[in-house]
């Protein structure tokens, strides 16, 4: 049994051309005459179309602004790393010893790129329908609730992405107060950025208060 | 014969579902319960994949950085507007009277979006292969020489895109000098941005000198 047979089982797809899966799993650090970057280029476009069409069909009434937003929340390094981890892709990739010591098998960029490359390889060998079937199954497994609300409500993630892009730092959340009886507790959370409080909010749970504070912070920062 | 039959002939594709082509041709200004924005969202991803795969296959030895660069030079508003004009798409789009008076039928954004929507509609009805066949024929017709050299050599366009993005202005080219006998003329061109010279170059023709100056300017601005 080859090294990657278990991966093929998990994907529910067996490559005819084994060179394709080997290439998809080969990180450039491995110093072979090939690596997975070209397949990643292809897979990226395949996934963009597959997810775009999936949303186009699922949300018949949503305009293209909403569709783009939801797609961006699924088709990104974080989303693909999640899928790569779910299929243990890190176990199967070929990387250099140096990359290995550098925790390469668990690096988001490496995992996400390898996932795109694997989908690119399936597309090349078996076509769009097969690639669609496999990637939609994995996306639905990792995002059990793809809907407008749950995707657009993740304000903490949106805030983190914004502050990392604009300030190069991650916001922190601080519990300022909790009060009330157990069945009706209230939490007050502050979001701070680089030591400065940018928003506060109350909520029924810490998570709820954090999301609300992140939402207010997002508005503030976008002003 | 319907309004858009000539367009169907030009595309070499006849829609079964006429509502699809009507939707693809309807600009949002036309105030119908539908418009071409959702199809444009889909067509954009379809074209990204089609052109990506075309380049992946055509340039077997090129790494993904080069492929991305060439794709970006083909898949953009300018490129799609060129194709839209070649098929006279502006004649067939449905726009409001106000947009009509505003020269809407010749607006790059409107033409480019309508082209993407038409490809999205063909993809939906007839699948990826048909969409590929039609769009590659049009792309090859409008870009007779898709190769690394001729695409990457268009430094003037790259410079203009950069300065518009970063400074909101377009560079200008000035002939500083021309010398030598007719069969061996030499031209000196300066690129200026907002009145300030950012690069100079010599060339065998004005066009050649402009390209060289643009290339130097690009390097300067990217520093």
Interface residues (C-beta under 8 A of the other chain):
Chain A: X37 X38 X40 X41 X42 X44 X45 X46 X48 X49 X52 X53 X56 X63 X64 X67 X68 X128
Chain B: X37 X38 X40 X41 X42 X44 X45 X46 X48 X49 X52 X53 X56 X63 X64 X67 X68 X128
